[in-house]
């Protein structure tokens, strides 16, 4: 399942974080990072998915 989340996080970072954490603070942080720059959103999403 983590492989699927990682693939989703590369294409749609907030969705990857949502699948891992739900609508918590990490989701909203990722939305902001993705809006500011796509790459920071991807890095944050991968970090959230891999650390669990």
C-alpha positions as CSV (number, residue, x, y, z in Angstrom):
1,X,0.0,0.0,0.0
2,X,2.9,2.4,0.7
3,X,4.1,2.0,-2.9
4,X,0.6,3.2,-4.2
5,X,0.7,6.2,-1.8
6,X,4.2,7.1,-2.9
7,X,3.1,7.0,-6.6
8,X,0.0,9.1,-5.7
9,X,2.1,11.6,-3.7
10,X,4.4,12.2,-6.8
11,X,1.4,13.1,-9.0
12,X,-1.0,14.7,-6.4
13,X,0.9,15.4,-3.1
14,X,-2.1,16.5,-1.0
15,X,-4.0,13.3,-1.9
16,X,-1.0,11.1,-0.8
17,X,-0.9,12.9,2.6
18,X,-4.7,12.7,2.9
19,X,-4.6,8.9,2.5
20,X,-1.9,8.7,5.1
21,X,-3.0,11.2,7.7
22,X,-6.5,12.4,6.9
23,X,-7.6,16.1,7.1
24,X,-5.1,17.0,9.8
25,X,-2.4,19.7,10.0
26,X,0.0,17.8,7.7
27,X,-2.6,17.8,4.9
28,X,-3.1,21.6,5.1
29,X,0.7,22.1,5.3
30,X,1.0,20.0,2.2
31,X,-1.7,22.0,0.4
32,X,0.1,25.2,1.1
33,X,3.5,23.8,0.1
34,X,2.1,22.4,-3.1
35,X,0.5,25.8,-4.0
36,X,3.8,27.6,-3.3
37,X,5.8,25.1,-5.3
38,X,5.1,21.6,-6.6
39,X,8.4,20.1,-5.6
40,X,8.2,21.1,-1.9
41,X,4.7,19.5,-1.8
42,X,6.1,16.3,-3.2
43,X,9.0,16.3,-0.7
44,X,6.7,16.9,2.2
45,X,4.3,14.2,1.1
46,X,7.0,11.6,0.6
47,X,8.5,12.5,4.0
48,X,5.1,12.0,5.7
49,X,4.4,8.7,3.9
50,X,7.9,7.2,4.5
51,X,8.2,8.2,8.2
52,X,5.2,6.1,9.2
